[in-house]
């Protein structure tokens, strides 16, 4: 399968809370496969379903050095987040050409349904934790720049419009 096209900002789907996944089916697994392929083609360390126009609470994350270690998540949620923050420069293929440093919790405990339909609880640290938080933001209709001050956000969006 070729990589899926990205929904481009300011498409309303990127500002919409996604629907929960009722069950992990072959269709859901096929969407995950497409998402992993699209993520690897970016290249990126995570992808949420609304980024490719699928309005379900699905995400994939692979922050491994060698790749091929993607975590496939349905209905992910953060159960616990560390107090210690980790700055990381974030970007999105939905708004190419711009980026910003975002501070997020360094470690999180996430709960999600895996490919076998089992509820899993996993501790993630560093880039894995940053990416899963970034993807959950997408599932909740938020972009990384929504975490910036209004002034910084407006400057970033103005820069993006100039590049378009």
Secondary structure as GFF3:
##gff-version 3
##sequence-region A 1 164
A	DSSP	three_ten_helix	12	15	.	.	.	ID=ss1
A	DSSP	alpha_helix	26	42	.	.	.	ID=ss2
A	DSSP	beta_strand	46	48	.	.	.	ID=ss3
A	DSSP	three_ten_helix	49	52	.	.	.	ID=ss4
A	DSSP	beta_strand	58	61	.	.	.	ID=ss5
A	DSSP	beta_strand	71	81	.	.	.	ID=ss6
A	DSSP	beta_strand	85	90	.	.	.	ID=ss7
A	DSSP	three_ten_helix	93	95	.	.	.	ID=ss8
A	DSSP	beta_strand	100	105	.	.	.	ID=ss9
A	DSSP	beta_strand	107	113	.	.	.	ID=ss10
A	DSSP	beta_strand	119	125	.	.	.	ID=ss11
A	DSSP	alpha_helix	127	139	.	.	.	ID=ss12
A	DSSP	three_ten_helix	144	147	.	.	.	ID=ss13
A	DSSP	alpha_helix	150	163	.	.	.	ID=ss14
###
